[in-house]
Amino acid sequence: MVWLINGLVCKLLDLVPRHREIVARILGGEHSLALTRAIGLSEVLMALWIFSGIFGRVNAVTQIVIVLTMNIIEQFLAPDLLLFGRLNGAFALLFVLLIYYREFHMTENAGLS
């Protein structure tokens, strides 16, 4: 749901301008709306991939790499625009741990009950 809401509501529909401002800061302002919408579409596609259940572990690793990369870049280039400022990194880490646990521990243990 995180990918779907952030992609659709915040970026594609541009209901949270802060996301566009972050993109403008990192990639330049000239095409920030189009780039933000492209990122939003990618996030919606990520949500659909998650819901499909296809290649779950590849999906989890992809999510982890994207979240960590995105947050490292944002911490250096746009910390003042982040919802929780420098604490965003901590929330990103918790999200990554949740993704990892769900795919690599819950999935393995699902058949043991």
C-alpha positions as CSV (number, residue, x, y, z in Angstrom):
1,M,0.0,0.0,0.0
2,V,2.9,2.3,0.6
3,W,4.0,2.2,-3.0
4,L,0.5,2.5,-4.3
5,I,-0.4,5.5,-2.1
6,N,2.9,7.3,-2.6
7,G,2.9,6.7,-6.4
8,L,-0.7,7.4,-7.1
9,V,-1.8,10.0,-4.6
10,C,1.4,11.9,-3.9
11,K,3.1,11.8,-7.3
12,L,0.8,10.9,-10.2
13,L,-2.1,13.1,-8.8
14,D,0.5,15.6,-7.4
15,L,-1.5,16.0,-4.2
16,V,1.7,16.3,-2.1
17,P,3.8,19.0,-3.8
18,R,6.7,18.2,-1.5
19,H,7.5,15.2,-3.6
20,R,7.8,17.3,-6.8
21,E,10.0,19.7,-4.8
22,I,12.3,16.9,-3.8
23,V,12.6,15.7,-7.5
24,A,13.2,19.3,-8.6
25,R,16.0,19.7,-6.0
26,I,17.7,16.4,-7.1
27,L,17.0,16.2,-10.8
28,G,16.3,19.9,-11.7
29,G,13.1,21.9,-11.8
30,E,12.5,22.1,-15.6
31,H,10.8,18.7,-15.9
32,S,10.1,18.0,-12.3
33,L,6.4,17.4,-12.7
34,A,6.9,14.9,-15.6
35,L,9.7,13.2,-13.7
36,T,7.7,13.0,-10.5
37,R,4.8,11.4,-12.4
38,A,7.2,8.9,-14.0
39,I,8.5,8.0,-10.6
40,G,4.9,7.7,-9.4
41,L,4.0,5.4,-12.2
42,S,7.0,3.3,-11.3
43,E,5.8,3.1,-7.8
44,V,2.3,2.0,-8.8
45,L,3.9,-0.7,-11.0
46,M,5.9,-1.8,-8.0
47,A,2.7,-2.1,-6.0
48,L,1.1,-4.2,-8.8
49,W,4.3,-6.4,-8.8
50,I,4.0,-6.9,-5.1
51,F,0.3,-7.7,-5.3
52,S,1.0,-10.3,-8.1
53,G,3.4,-12.3,-5.8
54,I,5.6,-13.0,-8.8
55,F,9.3,-13.3,-8.1
56,G,8.8,-12.2,-4.5
57,R,12.4,-12.3,-3.4
58,V,13.6,-10.4,-6.5
59,N,10.9,-7.9,-5.7
60,A,11.9,-7.5,-2.1
61,V,15.6,-7.0,-3.0
62,T,14.5,-4.4,-5.6
63,Q,12.4,-2.6,-3.1
64,I,15.2,-2.6,-0.5
65,V,17.8,-1.2,-3.0
66,I,15.4,1.5,-4.2
67,V,14.4,2.6,-0.7
68,L,18.0,2.7,0.6
69,T,19.3,4.5,-2.6
70,M,16.5,7.0,-2.6
71,N,16.8,7.8,1.1
72,I,20.6,8.2,0.9
73,I,20.3,10.7,-2.0
74,E,17.5,12.6,-0.3
75,Q,19.4,12.8,3.0
76,F,22.2,14.6,1.3
77,L,20.4,16.7,-1.3
78,A,17.0,17.5,0.2
79,P,16.8,16.8,4.0
80,D,14.8,19.9,4.6
81,L,12.0,18.7,2.3
82,L,11.6,15.3,3.9
83,L,8.5,14.6,6.0
84,F,10.5,13.7,9.1
85,G,13.7,15.5,8.2
86,R,16.8,13.5,9.0
87,L,14.6,10.9,10.9
88,N,13.3,9.8,7.5
89,G,16.3,7.5,7.3
90,A,15.2,5.7,10.4
91,F,11.7,5.2,9.0
92,A,13.2,4.0,5.7
93,L,15.3,1.5,7.6
94,L,12.3,0.2,9.5
95,F,10.4,-0.1,6.2
96,V,13.4,-2.1,4.7
97,L,13.5,-4.4,7.7
98,L,9.8,-5.0,7.3
99,I,10.2,-5.9,3.6
100,Y,13.1,-8.2,4.4
101,Y,11.3,-9.9,7.3
102,R,8.1,-10.4,5.4
103,E,9.8,-11.9,2.3
104,F,12.7,-13.8,3.8
105,H,11.3,-14.9,7.2
106,M,7.5,-15.0,7.1
107,T,7.5,-16.7,3.7
108,E,9.9,-19.4,4.8
109,N,8.0,-20.1,8.0
110,A,4.6,-20.0,6.4
111,G,4.7,-23.7,5.6
112,L,5.9,-24.8,9.0
113,S,2.6,-24.4,11.0
